[in-house]
Amino acid sequence: MSITLLWVYNFCIPIKIYVSTNLGQSWKMIAENVDQSSDYQWDEPGWDSDGSVIYFNQFDPEDRDRGNYTVSLFTQRYPFGAETQQEFDPNLGRHEDFFLLGPYIFAQKTEDNDDTHLLVSYNRQPFQAAQIPTPYDHRSYIVSHIEERQALVIVQHEGGFYNLYLSEETGVYFSLSLRDLVVDYAIDLERIDGVNGTMIANQYVRDTPDVTDAPIRTLLTLDNGGNWELIHPPDLDVYGNPVNCEPPLCSLHFDMDTSAYARLGVFSTESAPGIIIAHGTLGDTLSSNPDLYISRDGGVTWHETLSGSYGANVLDHGGIIVAVNDYHQVSSTVLKYSCNEGLSWNSFTFTDSAMVIYGVITEPGEHTTNVSLYGIESSGSRNWVVVTVDFDPIFSRDCGDDDYYDWLPWDDRSDTDCILGSSIVIERRNITTCCRNGRDYVRETQYSICECNEEDFECDYGYAKPGEDLSGLCVKDPDVELEDPCDNEGTTTYIASTGYRKIAGDVCQGGDERLYAPYEAECCRTPTEPPTTASIPDQWSNLTAYPYH
């Protein structure tokens, strides 16, 4: 069968979907009365059986005429006939929108009383209501991304503030990850490419319900949002002078997607694991006039690499970093480049006519030594110009085996070299060696499984860390009422939560896993009776809180 193409006719209402199975030579209408709010989505590769499934919302025009606007989710698959179209889940009912991401399908529903709910289908099974522990009403949802076997969902609450929640594998049961996430016309949440489990986010620091003028601080997580921490400042500034900045009173904060200085954002790439580049300031919260900072170890440590605002990118698998000053602001003729991951910089005049640079891109990717700069000439013509620079001549030779070392991503909160239950050894070029990795370079990576400890677990649904900074032990969340399994007639035992669950994607084994794993409990007392010493499992005898339910 030739590649199937899809075309949506939406010049007027109602929308119709057409499909071609002969590369556009002929078209067949497969659906009409398609709702505009979400139009359609192709299936996600690997999650539907034959790769030809189309999902779309469809309404009944008679209901719409009567003002009873009901939308249903349908699927259509090859050979795209009436016999292959069906309603995905008849029990879903009225909803506003849907979104596919990996094994999940998310749908948003608003009731007649304006209460908003999120529903989730996992592995294409019927929808279930997402359980999100919060006393605040929901207004909308943003599915940020999925990380390993976990969904990250941002909820807008009544009052206009946004919280980030993490699910377990099925996407149904969520726990609070981060309060007061900065969301405006963009979202200040960045997943770091090349290092599993690492994200950077901006958070409002507020003491009133209004976040409009609240200051902003930047936080880092190395475990998929299970724990967040302030970003450690460098010891020295770009001129080599000591920096008087000590957490928690002072830390490093970044301009991200909602900032006026967000032209670069937080930059990372799979081709250069460990390298992160961002504009930042030092202080108790984010301020103006940022400088360029770089981390070479996945965000654990940072140093100020250039003073001012820059556009930046990496070449040759991270072997070269390029930067253009006054990015988007004033004209420039000079391109800076570093062959030692930002420790020092050289300058290159890339044009005789000054340009205002609007983009620093690598084509066909960060594996090459070519960088393209596009912008507007500063002369009276104001023409758009693209200048391409090839940095291959700066290398005198190809890299050999002796030019590489083994790098272990690490978490400074941990006494081990383990992140998400595994120790990862990644091959990287020596920072002092300016040799060519080459387009065909394949980075060696080795994995080994670690023993479990507290860092491999997060709070289970119905439990939370009580501190404002979400620190401490996971204890019962007073805002969540859990069902008592012993209320079911005939139930004598049940699987009880310790208040913890393994972080999605964590692969640790053994060690302290038994301290945090669910265990079998007996229905031997009423929920109001305090547990006796004898009823407490041995593994909890040395803890200060007993998360019994």
Buried (B, 14 or more C-beta within 10 A) or exposed (E): EEEBEBEEBEEEEBBBBBBBBEEEEEBEEBBEBBBEEBBBBBBBEEBBEEBBBBBBBBBBEEEBEEEEEEBBBBBBBBEBEEEBBEEBBEEBBBBBBBBBBBBBBBBBBBEEEEEBBBBBBBEBEEBBEBBBBBEBEBBBBBBBEBBBBBBBBBBBBEEEBBBBBBBBBBBBBBBBBBBBBBBEEEBBBBBBBBBBBBBBBBBBEBEEEEBEEBBBBBBBBBBBBBBBBBBBBBEEBBEEEEBEBEEEEBBBBBBBBBBEBBBBBBBBBEBBBBBBBBBBBBBBBBBEEBBBBBBBBBBBBBBBBBBBBBBBBBBBBBBBBBBBBBBBEEBBBBBBBBBBBBEEBEEEEBBEEBBBBBBBBBEEBBBBBBBBBBBBBBEEEEEEBEBEBEBEEBBEEEBEEEBBEEBEBBBEEBEEBBBBBBBBBBBBBEEEBBBBBBEEBEBEEEEEEBBBBBBBBBBBBBBBBBEEEBEEBBBBBEEBEBEEBBEEEEEEEBEBBBBBBBBBBBBBEEBBBEBBBEEEBEBEEEEEEEEEEEBEBEBBEEEEBBBBB
